[in-house]
Amino acid sequence: GDGEVVAKLTAGEALAELEPDLAIGCWTPIDSGIDAAVMAFPSVQTYVYIGHEHNGVVGHERLWQIPGWRYRRLEEADKFSLGRTDFCVDFERPRIAPHGWTVLFERAG
């Protein structure tokens, strides 16, 4: 088409090749290690994580305990984060009970 190219890369290959300062993880498998690998990669300064909330956190609990990172929930973006466990709670006025959260992780310092 218009010259756009999509590369088929694993998360590790994409990090090594592109060395991004910003990465986005969207509904990554919870025990895949992808999120920790992204946050451990030296060029990544900001990580936007979109995923399922469980017990007050998204992703694996260890994600929130990685030293050298601060985080904040982006509640204004949560309304766009719908997952397979979300459901309509009012059929007269469609309203969704979302379980997805969006969190901004930033490297401290």
C-alpha positions as CSV (number, residue, x, y, z in Angstrom):
1,G,0.0,0.0,0.0
2,D,1.4,3.2,1.2
3,G,4.9,2.1,2.3
4,E,4.1,1.1,5.8
5,V,5.9,-2.0,7.1
6,V,5.0,-4.3,9.9
7,A,7.8,-6.3,11.3
8,K,7.2,-9.7,12.9
9,L,9.4,-9.6,16.1
10,T,9.2,-11.0,19.5
11,A,9.2,-8.5,22.4
12,G,12.9,-9.1,23.0
13,E,13.8,-8.7,19.3
14,A,11.8,-5.5,19.1
15,L,13.6,-4.1,22.2
16,A,17.0,-5.0,20.9
17,E,16.4,-3.7,17.3
18,L,14.4,-0.5,18.1
19,E,15.8,0.5,21.6
20,P,12.6,2.4,22.4
21,D,12.3,4.9,25.2
22,L,8.5,4.3,25.3
23,A,6.9,0.8,25.2
24,I,3.2,-0.2,25.5
25,G,2.1,-3.5,26.8
26,C,-1.5,-4.4,26.2
27,W,-3.1,-7.5,27.8
28,T,0.3,-9.3,27.9
29,P,0.1,-12.8,29.4
30,I,0.5,-12.4,33.1
31,D,3.4,-14.9,33.6
32,S,5.1,-14.3,30.3
33,G,7.9,-12.2,31.7
34,I,7.4,-9.7,28.9
35,D,6.6,-6.8,31.2
36,A,9.7,-7.3,33.4
37,A,11.9,-7.6,30.3
38,V,10.6,-4.4,28.9
39,M,11.1,-2.6,32.2
40,A,14.6,-4.0,32.6
41,F,15.6,-2.9,29.1
42,P,18.0,0.2,29.5
43,S,16.5,2.4,26.8
44,V,12.9,2.1,28.1
45,Q,12.1,5.1,30.3
46,T,8.3,4.9,30.1
47,Y,6.0,1.8,30.0
48,V,2.3,2.1,29.5
49,Y,0.6,-1.1,30.7
50,I,-3.0,-1.9,29.8
51,G,-4.4,-5.0,31.4
52,H,-6.8,-6.8,33.7
53,E,-7.3,-5.5,37.3
54,H,-7.1,-8.2,39.9
55,N,-6.9,-7.5,43.7
56,G,-6.2,-3.8,43.1
57,V,-3.3,-4.2,40.6
58,V,-2.9,-5.0,36.9
59,G,-0.5,-7.6,35.7
60,H,1.6,-9.7,38.0
61,E,2.2,-8.2,41.5
62,R,6.0,-8.3,40.9
63,L,5.4,-5.6,38.2
64,W,4.6,-3.1,40.9
65,Q,7.7,-4.0,42.9
66,I,10.4,-3.4,40.3
67,P,12.9,-1.0,41.9
68,G,13.6,2.3,40.2
69,W,10.1,2.8,38.8
70,R,7.3,5.0,39.8
71,Y,3.7,4.5,38.6
72,R,0.3,6.1,38.4
73,R,-3.0,4.8,37.1
74,L,-4.4,6.6,34.1
75,E,-8.1,6.5,35.1
76,E,-9.1,8.7,32.2
77,A,-7.9,6.0,29.8
78,D,-9.6,3.1,31.7
79,K,-12.9,3.6,29.9
80,F,-11.2,2.5,26.6
81,S,-9.7,-0.6,28.2
82,L,-12.4,-3.3,27.9
83,G,-11.6,-7.0,28.3
84,R,-13.2,-10.4,28.1
85,T,-14.5,-10.2,31.7
86,D,-16.2,-6.8,31.3
87,F,-20.0,-6.9,31.2
88,C,-23.0,-4.7,30.7
89,V,-24.7,-3.9,34.0
90,D,-27.6,-1.9,32.8
91,F,-29.4,-3.0,29.6
92,E,-31.8,0.0,29.6
93,R,-28.9,2.4,29.5
94,P,-25.8,0.5,28.3
95,R,-23.2,0.8,31.0
96,I,-20.1,-1.4,31.2
97,A,-18.5,-2.7,34.4
98,P,-14.8,-2.6,33.2
99,H,-12.0,-4.6,34.7
100,G,-9.2,-3.1,32.6
101,W,-6.7,-0.6,34.0
102,T,-4.2,1.6,32.3
103,V,-1.0,2.4,34.3
104,L,1.9,4.6,33.4
105,F,5.2,3.4,34.7
106,E,8.1,5.9,34.6
107,R,11.7,5.2,35.4
108,A,12.6,7.2,38.5
109,G,15.6,9.4,38.6
